[in-house]
Amino acid sequence: MIAPTLARPPVNLGERLRLAVADAAVVTWRNLVAIWRVPTVFVFELVQPIMFVLLFRFVYENAFANIPGGNYVLFLMPGIFVQNAIFGSTTTAIGIAEDLKKGLIDRFRALPMARSAVLAGRTVADLAKNLLLVTVMIGIGYLVGFRFQQGPLAALGVVVLVLAVSFTFSWISATVGLAIKQVEGVQAAIFTMVFPVVFVSAAFVPVSGMASFLQVVARNNPVTYWCNLARYLSIGDVAMLDPVTGLPTATLEGLLVRSALWIVGLLAVFIPLSIRLYRRLA
């Protein structure tokens, strides 16, 4: 007779961290497999940013002749990359709400697994999905005339920035999904939140062309910092020249610091908040 071995709870921080990472990896794989088995969702997520590219590239190009860098597509595509990362992260909230509706979250909570694993697995899976999306969008950008002009290292920096923004907004979306819980309510709330944040920024047009009362908001919008940093890395400091005065509106160092502070600050707020909401689920 061989006595059965009973699983024991982790006794130290290192073991708890190792088990949390392992649990998160399992949940990540589960979410990636779901994307693979239901590809229509991913296809429609890809159609939306392509529509934005074609709409702004060919419909509004002549309306923005006086643009930093002198070429609207060079100005537009870095903003599209950031916008796509933010919009793509909204699926985190919708996915969590759907899992709550199906009772899957209750099953996860009944298992001996780390409380953070469900949320970490969801956000990491969506990060992998957004990496594929931004890769496709770079290819679309090259088809419509966009080019990285600062070398491969700067282009890699744009991808890292976009993924950092995506990861940040995935945790914000997770918080919204856990707070509202209902799929329809989550969809309405997340898009109501995201649209003004993206469009009242320098994602698609220079801030100087906006109404005066919006310029203060747009200049201090974190999306503006991220889009301008992506432009700086894509086409150089010419992207930071004011179309009216011809003077630079920002420096690379300033954009790096502000972008990093916003990302770190938002993660510091919404990661603990979302985990707290997850633990308090009835």
ZAZABA-573540 format. One line per 2 residues: number of its first residue (from 1); for each residue x, y, z of C-alpha. Coordinates in steps of 0.001 Angstrom, whole numbers, plus 500000, padded with zeros to 6 digits. Layout:
<sites>
NUM> X/Y/Z; ...
</sites>
This chain:
<sites>
1> 500000/500000/500000; 501307/503440/499048
3> 499998/506321/501123; 498543/509113/498989
5> 500430/512394/499003; 498361/515444/499876
7> 498990/518788/498190; 500173/521380/500668
9> 499752/525128/500377; 502832/527196/499461
11> 504869/528105/502523; 506982/531009/501283
13> 506818/533937/498897; 509007/532320/496250
15> 506832/529233/496035; 503650/531314/495961
17> 505067/533411/493122; 506084/530309/491165
19> 502619/528772/491508; 500941/532081/490565
21> 503013/532285/487384; 502211/528654/486544
23> 498485/529222/487120; 498534/532386/485008
25> 500295/530498/482194; 497525/527866/482173
27> 494789/530529/482008; 496732/532378/479284
29> 496910/529234/477178; 493187/528611/477694
31> 492362/532106/476386; 494727/531778/473410
33> 493162/528449/472449; 489733/530109/472590
35> 490928/532755/470102; 492265/530024/467813
37> 489019/528038/467916; 486772/531086/467370
39> 488771/533143/464836; 485812/535265/463709
41> 486155/537463/466796; 489788/538173/465968
43> 488940/538847/462318; 486371/541497/463245
45> 488831/543054/465707; 491243/543371/462784
47> 488671/544870/460418; 488014/547906/462626
49> 491577/549346/462635; 491902/548663/458915
51> 488750/550723/458370; 490243/553554/460441
53> 493425/553479/458332; 491583/553572/455027
55> 489120/556211/456224; 491698/558676/457535
57> 494364/557868/454928; 492286/558369/451801
59> 489213/560368/452867; 490778/562990/455120
61> 494335/563207/453749; 493828/566446/451829
63> 492041/568036/454790; 495254/567792/456824
65> 497817/569165/454398; 499559/571323/457021
67> 500728/568458/459217; 503931/567863/461243
69> 506297/565926/459001; 504531/567096/455838
71> 502930/563711/455161; 499660/562753/456801
73> 500159/558987/456592; 503453/559309/458508
75> 501616/561325/461152; 498576/559027/461192
77> 499979/555508/461520; 501709/555877/464928
79> 498408/557193/466276; 496599/554244/464695
81> 499009/551843/466408; 498224/553349/469821
83> 494492/553608/469093; 494423/549976/467989
85> 496154/548913/471215; 493579/550746/473333
87> 490565/549538/471376; 491936/545992/471287
89> 492235/545930/475073; 488463/546400/475460
91> 488025/542685/474754; 489482/542040/478214
93> 486425/543564/479880; 484002/541824/477519
95> 485743/538467/477946; 485656/538701/481741
97> 481972/539647/481669; 481217/536666/479420
99> 483144/534313/481732; 481161/535668/484674
101> 477901/535110/482811; 478825/531503/481952
103> 479895/530744/485533; 483482/530037/484519
105> 484895/532575/486976; 483049/530802/489800
107> 484729/527551/488782; 488141/529224/488779
109> 487475/530675/492226; 486631/527198/493532
111> 489997/525823/492390; 493209/525953/494475
113> 494837/528595/492274; 496231/532094/492709
115> 493593/534822/492767; 495636/536938/490367
117> 496059/534127/487824; 492680/534569/486123
119> 493229/538278/485507; 496910/537913/484640
121> 496126/535094/482209; 493439/537157/480505
123> 495592/540285/480158; 498662/538357/478938
125> 496571/536484/476358; 495141/539769/475105
127> 498674/541166/475012; 499732/538323/472711
129> 496683/538960/470534; 497497/542670/470324
131> 501075/541852/469323; 499679/540037/466306
133> 497293/542922/465618; 500022/545567/465674
135> 502181/543399/463397; 499357/543223/460869
137> 498726/546964/461208; 502381/547738/460470
139> 502027/545710/457287; 498854/547619/456367
141> 500672/550877/457091; 503454/549973/454684
143> 500868/549208/452010; 499380/552721/452291
145> 502725/554547/452318; 503952/554540/455914
147> 507649/553907/456638; 509725/553749/459805
149> 512450/556343/459212; 514549/555956/462371
151> 515833/552426/461941; 514816/548986/463261
153> 515670/549747/466903; 513287/552714/466969
155> 510617/550596/465244; 511036/547985/467969
157> 510591/550767/470517; 507241/551659/468921
159> 506078/548043/469226; 507168/547888/472884
161> 505352/551159/473612; 502170/549951/471920
163> 502243/546674/473864; 502789/548543/477134
165> 499759/550730/476394; 497740/547642/475483
167> 498708/545867/478700; 497826/548944/480764
169> 494384/549343/479227; 493721/545616/479565
171> 493930/546012/483344; 491673/549074/483172
173> 489228/547022/481097; 489447/544152/483580
175> 488452/546549/486351; 485450/547745/484332
177> 484386/544185/483556; 484570/543114/487194
179> 482765/546237/488401; 479809/546059/485962
181> 479702/542284/485272; 476917/542409/482646
183> 478134/541971/479064; 475856/544639/477568
185> 476682/547137/480304; 480406/546449/479971
187> 480318/547015/476202; 478515/550340/476601
189> 480716/551519/479471; 484078/550582/477990
191> 483453/552234/474620; 481959/555307/476278
193> 485190/555599/478250; 487613/554836/475419
195> 486218/556959/472576; 486644/560411/474181
197> 490072/559487/475564; 491320/558503/472098
199> 489649/561170/469975; 490428/564105/472295
201> 494136/563485/471751; 496781/563789/469067
203> 496017/560307/467735; 494575/561506/464417
205> 495066/565277/464216; 497446/567840/465744
207> 496289/569359/469013; 496761/572867/467590
209> 493846/572297/465197; 491323/571563/467945
211> 488936/573963/469638; 490772/576074/472202
213> 488909/574649/475197; 489896/571102/474155
215> 493575/571835/473571; 494408/571914/477289
217> 492753/568529/477785; 494323/567012/474675
219> 497856/568192/475493; 497687/566554/478926
221> 495984/563403/477702; 498284/560361/478167
223> 497197/559119/474727; 498757/562277/473253
225> 502066/561504/474987; 502026/557928/473726
227> 501112/558909/470156; 503758/561636/470042
229> 506400/559282/471399; 505443/556701/468764
231> 505752/559417/466091; 509097/560573/467427
233> 510422/557013/467272; 508874/556465/463827
235> 509841/559595/461875; 512061/561650/464181
237> 511798/565093/465760; 510108/566556/462661
239> 506889/565044/464052; 507108/567400/467045
241> 507208/570663/465074; 504218/572920/465631
243> 502527/573484/462228; 501909/577159/463093
245> 505112/578311/464823; 507505/575701/463457
247> 508929/575190/466963; 509251/571787/468674
249> 506413/571014/471062; 508184/568235/473002
251> 511497/566434/473456; 512214/562716/473323
253> 513299/562674/476968; 510143/564472/478101
255> 507903/562130/476133; 509689/559063/477516
257> 509340/560236/481106; 505680/561257/480821
259> 504728/558111/478920; 506424/555844/481454
261> 504928/557688/484423; 501404/557362/483042
263> 501839/553642/482304; 503371/552845/485699
265> 500821/555002/487526; 497810/553440/485809
267> 499123/549920/486398; 499806/550734/490061
269> 496168/551780/490461; 494257/549272/488359
271> 496142/545999/488984; 495453/546033/492759
273> 491945/547405/492168; 490994/544667/489716
275> 492412/541922/491968; 490459/543387/494889
277> 487238/543366/492848; 487926/539778/491799
279> 488344/538673/495408; 485106/540390/496402
281> 482965/538684/493757; 479870/537174/495334
</sites>
